[in-house]
Amino acid sequence: MPRPLGELEDAVMTRVWQWNRPVTVREVLEDLQQERSIAYTTVMTVMDNLHQKGWVRREAEGRAYRYTAVSTRAAYSAALMNEAWSTSDNPAAALVAFFGMMSAEQREALRDAVRVVQYDGESAADTPAEAPAEPPSAPSGEPSPEPSAEPPPEPSAPPEAEGRSAEHPRPPGR
């Protein structure tokens, strides 16, 4: 399981994740120097350490290396949360405490994530059903559609899944 990245490792990885392309030590250095004074050799050592730890892979290009992230920031964050949760002696209490720390926006993101996971593969028997909302009414001035004997077709993807990016890819096998 992953160890949390140190402050400088996180700053370097943030750039690698944001740029989402192979990067050189020089590029990372120049960007970091906009925020702090830092030596080339320090950034080179951090990137080499990240390579040794398996966070980035590198390919030689002339006398330099180009570094690419091995996984996404989302996968890194998920692995850290899973590690912390799995070491708890009371996982349910840990989750309740964690949820209590969340902002309203974070709780809404959690609800969206649960809906995506449920849609992607869990059966209705695996999770409690949400109370159905009132059926949507037809826009004013338009007649309501007649009920059909056939169920509506399944959507091809949940609304939350539309616009998935490289930062939030669909898990393999789903």
HELIX and SHEET records of a PDB file:
HELIX    1   1 GLU A    7  TRP A   19  1                                  13    
HELIX    2   2 VAL A   25  LEU A   32  1                                   8    
HELIX    3   3 TYR A   40  LYS A   53  1                                  14    
HELIX    4   4 ARG A   73  SER A   86  1                                  14    
HELIX    5   5 PRO A   91  MET A  101  1                                  11    
HELIX    6   6 ALA A  104  ASP A  120  1                                  17    
HELIX    7   7 ALA A  124  ASP A  126  5                                   3    
HELIX    8   8 PRO A  159  ALA A  161  5                                   3    
SHEET    1   A 2 VAL A  56  GLU A  61  0                                        
SHEET    2   A 2 ALA A  64  ALA A  69 -1                                        
END                                                                             
